[in-house]
Amino acid sequence: MQPQPSTQNLVLRPATAADVDWGASAVFASGPALFGYVFASTPEESRKIFQQAFVYPGHAFSYEYTQVVEVEGRPVGLILSYSGKVKRQAEERMQSVMARLLPLRKLPRILVNLADLSRIKQDVFPHDYYILSLSVLPEFRNQGIGHYLLAHAERLAANAHCQAMCLDVTYANVRARKLFERNGYRVICNKTSDRFHQMTRSGGLSRMIKPLFLAESDEVGAKHLSEDLRNL
């Protein structure tokens, strides 16, 4: 049985391109069906595409927005996240990266899948903080590491003056949804399409959010409450 680490034994650090071998696989494992849909490729092809993309800086799938947690020098988990403002910029940069990595013949199918996905996913507003992926190695799960990473993401969100945490999880990923619920996240919307369901076999997407505390003096926060928060 793996000994349970204490928070004193955990070391958090920014990811680097050198984390690609395990880090890209960990991020991909958090949503293989979803990445496969975005890349319009088989699971194995999609994993390789994501691995290549991970080492490029500045885009939405990059190591640059990833934090790694280590136990005794061994990477055991990570979280890839950013503010809504940064997310929008990072997604714009992602287009040029994907153009280098994806074969032209896949473009029509990719465009159809992305259009379908845009109808399913809810917007992320500039003052929201979005978690794209959270992953913990199987042998280190149920030891508080997911909670530790989520708490760190909330600190990053507060530093960025965000008002709410948000993320998307597939219907089929019950384990992840329960983790987020234990940490104060709630489902505010469920959406799917026949195409998404048939091609991913993951049901659909649930948007989950967690409001963050705002000081009364935070006038900017008071004015810019996201639509997600209003729906709670």
FENMOJO-V867946 format. One record per helix or strand of 3 or more residues. SS is the DSSP state (hx for helix, st for strand). FROM is the first residue (numbers start at 0). TO is the last residue. Records with the same first field share a line. If there is no record, write none. Layout:
SS=FROM-TO + FROM-TO
//
This chain:
hx=6-8 + 16-28 + 31-38 + 42-53 + 62-64 + 83-100 + 103-119 + 137-139 + 144-158 + 173-181 + 193-199 + 218-222 + 226-229
st=9-13 + 65-70 + 73-82 + 127-135 + 163-169 + 185-190 + 204-210
//
